[in-house]
């Protein structure tokens, strides 16, 4: 359980979370923001696995994709709310 919580926390505070929000804020389309965030999450996992699919942990990949997608949607929501105020 601690491994899962550590993985989620590291992804929220790492590249998928921070860069996902930043790139999600570049668009008002939440689907595009989600796709950009998930792409950042997948690329981050592959970079730390040295682009070898045999070293990719599926739990880390799944968490990274979900956190990146959620961060991208959050960034898009920030952009939408900021433009309507």
C-alpha positions as CSV (number, residue, x, y, z in Angstrom):
1,X,0.0,0.0,0.0
2,X,2.8,2.4,0.8
3,X,4.4,1.6,-2.5
4,X,1.2,2.7,-4.3
5,X,0.9,5.9,-2.3
6,X,4.5,6.7,-2.9
7,X,4.1,6.2,-6.6
8,X,1.0,8.4,-6.7
9,X,2.7,11.1,-4.7
10,X,5.8,11.1,-6.8
11,X,3.8,11.4,-10.0
12,X,1.6,14.2,-8.6
13,X,4.7,16.2,-7.6
14,X,6.8,15.1,-10.6
15,X,6.7,15.6,-14.3
16,X,3.2,14.2,-15.0
17,X,1.6,16.4,-12.4
18,X,3.4,19.7,-12.8
19,X,4.1,19.5,-16.6
20,X,0.6,18.0,-17.2
21,X,-1.0,21.1,-15.5
22,X,1.2,23.5,-17.4
23,X,0.6,21.9,-20.8
24,X,-3.1,21.5,-20.0
25,X,-3.3,25.2,-19.4
26,X,-2.3,25.8,-23.0
27,X,-5.7,24.6,-24.3
28,X,-9.3,25.1,-23.5
29,X,-10.2,21.7,-24.9
30,X,-10.2,19.3,-21.9
31,X,-9.9,16.2,-24.1
32,X,-6.7,17.6,-25.7
33,X,-5.4,18.5,-22.2
34,X,-6.1,15.0,-21.0
35,X,-4.3,13.5,-24.0
36,X,-1.3,15.8,-23.6
37,X,-1.1,15.0,-19.8
38,X,-1.3,11.3,-20.4
39,X,1.4,11.6,-23.1
40,X,3.7,13.3,-20.7
41,X,3.1,10.6,-18.1
42,X,3.9,7.8,-20.6
43,X,7.0,9.6,-21.8
44,X,8.2,10.2,-18.3
45,X,7.8,6.5,-17.4
46,X,9.7,5.4,-20.6
47,X,12.5,7.9,-19.9
48,X,13.1,6.6,-16.4
49,X,13.0,3.0,-17.7
50,X,15.7,4.0,-20.3
51,X,13.3,3.3,-23.2
52,X,13.3,-0.4,-22.5
53,X,9.8,-1.8,-22.3
54,X,11.0,-4.8,-20.3
55,X,11.9,-2.4,-17.4
56,X,8.6,-0.6,-17.4
57,X,6.5,-1.4,-14.3
58,X,2.8,-1.5,-15.3
59,X,1.6,-0.1,-12.0
60,X,3.9,3.0,-12.4
61,X,2.8,3.4,-16.0
62,X,-0.9,3.2,-15.1
63,X,-0.5,5.7,-12.3
64,X,1.6,8.0,-14.4
65,X,-1.0,8.0,-17.2
66,X,-3.9,8.6,-14.8
67,X,-2.1,11.4,-12.9
68,X,-1.0,13.0,-16.2
69,X,-4.5,12.8,-17.6
70,X,-6.0,14.3,-14.5
71,X,-3.4,17.1,-14.4
72,X,-4.1,17.9,-18.0
73,X,-7.8,18.2,-17.4
74,X,-7.1,20.3,-14.3
75,X,-4.9,22.6,-16.4
76,X,-7.7,23.0,-19.0
77,X,-10.2,23.7,-16.3
78,X,-8.0,26.4,-14.9
79,X,-7.7,27.9,-18.4
80,X,-11.5,27.8,-18.9
81,X,-12.3,29.3,-15.5
82,X,-9.7,32.0,-15.9
83,X,-11.1,33.1,-19.2
84,X,-14.7,33.3,-18.1
85,X,-14.1,35.4,-15.0
